[in-house]
Amino acid sequence: MSATESLQDAVTYAALRTKLAWLTHQVHVHAETVTTLAATVDETAEQMQDASETMKALAVDTATTGEFADAAVTMTGAKEAAGAYTAAADSAAAAADDAKTTVETDHGGIADAVDTSPVDMAEAAFYTQQ
């Protein structure tokens, strides 16, 4: 199943499990990327603030030290936003895990029964209730 196929295209249990596994993996990878980016931005903000303080101690003009301090404040804000985004990504990853588990729990037994049945399944109409 390709990444571009929709869940509507996943009409079998096996196809649905494959798609959910892929989606869950993608959500986790994305969450890890955002977490790493947030840490990098935070570290860079601290370095910018340290550079501003060092320049102040060396009597560098206030316009230059102010630019560094402003950049640090902006980056700190970006880090905080990334933290909120990371929390949302973690929630999405947990929800994706739950969806995958629910599909496996609720439908796995059915798929196993079909796969191990000594006879072929009847047409779908046979299984409808009147």
N, C-alpha and C positions, 0 to 999 in steps of 0.2 A: 504494500500500500504506500503510495507516495505521500509526501508531506502536504501536497496541495489538495488531496481528496478530502471531502467533508465527512463529518460523522454520519450524514445521511447515506453516504456511499458504503458505510460499514454495516452491511446487512447481516452478517454472520457474527456469531459470538467470537470466533477466532479473529476476525477482522477488527471487531470492536476492541478486543483485548490488545491487539497490536497497535491500534491507533491510540488507545489510552496510555499504553506504555510509552509510546513516542511522545505524546503530549506531556505526560508527567515528567519525562526526562528533560524536555525543552524548558518547562517551567522551572525545574530545579537548576538547570544550567544558567538560565536568565537570572535567577535569584542570586546565585553565586557570583555572577558577573557584576551585578549591582552592588553587592556587599564589598567586593574587591575595589570597585570604583570609589565607593564611599570612603573606604579606608585610605586610599591614595589621595583623594581630595582633602581629607582631614589632615594627613601628614603634610601635604603641600601647604595648606593654610597655616599650620604651625610654623613651618619653615619661613613662610612669608612674614609672619608676625615677628619671628626671631630676627629676620633680616632687617625689618623696620626698627626694632629696638637697638640692634647693633649700629645701624646707621645713625640713629638719634644720639647714641653714645659717642659717635665719631663726629658729631656736629654737622651731619649732612643736612641740607636744607629741608624745611618742613614739607615743601611740595613733594619732594621725592619720597621722604619717609611716610608721608600721608598716603601716597599712591600705593605703597606696599601694604600699609595698614588697611586701606580700603579693600585691596584685593584679598587680604586675609579674611576680612569680615564677609565679603561676598562668597568666598570659598567655604567659609564656615556655614553660611546659610545654605549653600548647595549641598554640603555634607549632611545637614539636618534634613533637607528635603530628600536626599538619597536614603537616609535612615528610615524615613516614613515610607518611601517607595520599597525599601528592602523588607520592611514589616509586611507591606501589602503583598510583595512577591512571595514571602514565606507563607502567608495565609493562602495564597493561590496554590502554592506547592502542596500544602497540607490538604487543600480541597481536592486537588488533582489526585493525590494519594488515596483520599477517601473514596473518590469516584471509582478509581481502579479497583480498590478493595471491594466496594459494593458490587460492582459488576461480577467480579470473581466469586464472591460469596453467594450472591443471589442467583447467578446463572451458570456458575461453573459445574454444579452437579448435573444440570440438564445437559450441558455439552458433553460431560463425561458419559452420561447414560446413552446419549445418541451415538457417541464414538464407539462405545463398547457393545451396542445392541447387536444381536445376532441377525436381525432383519433390518431392511431398509425402512426409512420413515415413509409414512403415507403422505399423500398430498396434503397441503396445509388445511384444506377445507375439512378434512376428516377430524381435525383437532378442535374445530370451533364448536361451541356449545349452543344448543338451540333452546 
